[in-house]
């Protein structure tokens, strides 16, 4: 009998006679998708302070563990509203160094360094955080479920 292959997201099935052999597919596309979610949430929400885009990046029950505090989507939305007024003219430029990722089913854990440069007029301030996220795939879309953030002090 002839063999044929059917590819699905997450696995490749090879049909041989009446046997089904599942072969894992490289997870790098899913890791890249989650990296893009992290970059997007920082650009759209934390830099542009657009609370309306939280649901694009976060699950409904998302939490952020931020230096001993628990932030929810509501906490972040309120922060965005206050920051729009307070930070008039401040721009934030983000960059990331993703260094570890693991996938189990529809869940990815990822660790990275987060770098931000804040600019207003001639003033510049640089900050760094060590962070991790847990992303879940819901209806074929990756969203952040949990984020943990720790500031890295300058030495």
KELO-31831 format. One record per residue (C-alpha): residue in one letter; x, y, z. Coordinates in steps of 0.2 Angstrom, whole numbers, plus 5000, padded with zeros to 4 digits. Each point is the difference from the previous one (the first is absolute). Layout:
BEGIN
AXYZ ...
! end
This chain:
BEGIN
X500050005000 X500550184997 X500550125015 X499350175001 X500350155012 X498850125007 X500750155010 X499150085014 X500650145011 X501049925014 X500249834991 X500249904984 X499149844998 X500749874989 X498749874994 X500749834995 X498749874997 X498950015015 X501350075012 X500150185006 X501850055005 X500150185008 X501650104998 X500250155010 X500350174991 X501350135004 X499250125013 X501050154994 X498550074992 X499050005016 X501550075009 X500150144987 X498150045002 X500250025019 X501550114998 X498950114988 X498650005013 X501350065013 X500750144989 X498250054994 X499350025018 X501550105005 X499950114985 X498150025000 X499650005018 X501550055010 X500850124988 X498450074991 X498949985016 X498649934990 X498949905012 X498849964986 X501249874993 X500249905017 X498849874994 X501149974984 X501549955010 X499349945017 X498849865006 X498550065010 X500849945016 X501750064996 X501150065015 X501750095001 X501149975015 X500950165001 X501250035015 X498949935013 X498350064992 X498749914991 X499450094984 X498449954990 X499450064984 X499050135009 X501550065010 X501050024984 X498650094991 X499950135015 X501950024999 X499950044981 X498750135003 X501050085014 X501649994990 X499350084985 X499750165010 X501649985011 X501349964987 X499550134987 X501450004987 X501049855006 X500449864988 X500549835004 X501049894988 X500049815004 X501349864996 X500149825006 X501249865002 X499049845000 X501149865008 X498949855005 X498449934994 X499049845004 X498449934992 X498849885007 X498449984990 X499250164997 X501150095014 X501650094998 X501250065014 X501250134994 X501450105009 X500850154994 X500950175004 X499050154996 X500950164997 X499150174999 X500650174995 X498950155006 X500350174991 X499250175003 X500850154992 X501949985003 X499849885015 X500349824998 X499849865013 X500449814997 X499249865010 X500149815000 X498949865007 X500249815001 X498349934995 X499049844996 X498349974992 X498849864998 X499150004984 X498549894996 X499349964983 X498150044999 X499049974984 X501749994991 X500650175007 X501450025012 X499650115015 X501050045016 X499249935016 X501450045012 X501550125001 X501350025014 X501150155000 X501550055010 X501050164998 X501949984997 X500950135010 X501550094992 X501749955007 
! end
